[in-house]
């Protein structure tokens, strides 16, 4: 029996030794070897208008991005914490998928508390720092020991040998020099995952995750020919990011359609800036000079300015390639590009192409009582016969009229997502030369007798369409002219002669 016991313990000595209860090794993944960013438009902003408002850039974007990265890792044996620096700060950690590890992932954490003046100040709360005070009159600077005694919101309170003081509220310009970086702060957002490998290995993994604070939009320019039957259509896609992480040399794509998003995220309450505020004083004080940036043990990269627009100029436009994504459409950029932190980037959706169009005037008759101008509308079909024949994501459309040496702005309209074969209607500006007047001629027990008159002051004939989108078809009776049907609604379509007028009579029931 004793001999068997000795054989048992000798066998245990031959097994690989694993640390029990020891701390996990911390390893860092390499920089991304490959990156792709696919941006989904904000669900409540069908044109992505908020994404590219340079005059009033939003603090947060409502769209999402699917980000995929390929990285190398030297994985040790045993428990380890792998850090992926440089991920998106808006990462949804629960969406992270890591493939290529020899074992599974035990825990995932997003360490998004980035290094910034605000977080440095908060991290050194109750700890000693060096207070630097510069006299604006002489330019001399002196240093003294201080302890931070307040949170980074409101007034910055420090305790010095003279007692408690509010920074920059005296005659000096104050700044803080920190002896180091508090634990938990990172130079860039970092994903940490816990794993346990049976043996050391050099592995290549793919990291995929969702992140918010992205958006995109499509913009079209339609240049009408003088004959008003032909036009040139060009389109641009603008990628927008309000995240603090940049993705250089990445393969980018956008998704058109209306995917359902039910995820809501807490918004960041700051941009990492630290603002010193003073308490009200009974006596006037010298003007406060903005303090210099804090001195720390490592440099803090300055974020890019908001809404910085980057347009790539090339001899041949970079054109997006359309692909099917179920019921949605994916537009993939064929060349690597830059998705910049807090920036924008424009690329061509397709090269300018000649198309056939029809220019007509329209008015919503069920919303008109009295007189008003008609609206100019440009119509085409999304077919190859008209010069299109490709999926069109919804976006704003600027309509111009070619005048030889220059172009005249006609107006701005919009189009929704259009599939192949769809009718494309682009409503633009109102025109004072075509007016529509609708009145009630008399009332009867079975309804109201209506009269609609279209007047054309142009020296040429025009095409007019009056629509009844809110009125049930059965409620329109006894019309003096035949009415068509378009998208399930009644339509009065006709040609109005030059400097002429045409009147429609009909009975509108109260059913």
HUGILIN-V182618 format. One line per field, one symbol per residue. psi: psi as a letter, one per 40 degrees, with the letter a starting at -180 (. if undefined). Layout:
psi=???
This chain:
psi=dddddddddddddeihhhhheiiiihihiiihdiiihhhhihdegdefdddfgddghidiieiiihhhihiihghiiahihhhgifihdfhgdeehhhieidiihdihhhgegihidddddddeheiiihhhhhhdddeihiiiiihheiiehaihhihaeeahihieeaeihiihhieahihehidihhhhihihidiiihihihhhiiiifiiiihhihhhiideeeiihhiiihhhhheiehigifihiiihiagihhehiihiheieeihhhiiiiidiiiiihhhiiiihieiihhhiiiifhhhhhhidhihhihhihgbeihhhhheiiahgihfiihhihdiihihihihhiiiihdeehhaiiiihhhhiiigiddeebfihhiiiihhhihhfcdaihhdahaiiihhiheihhhhhbiiheehihhhihdiiideahhihhhhhheieiiihihhigdehideehifieiihahhfeiihhhihhihfiihhhhihhie.
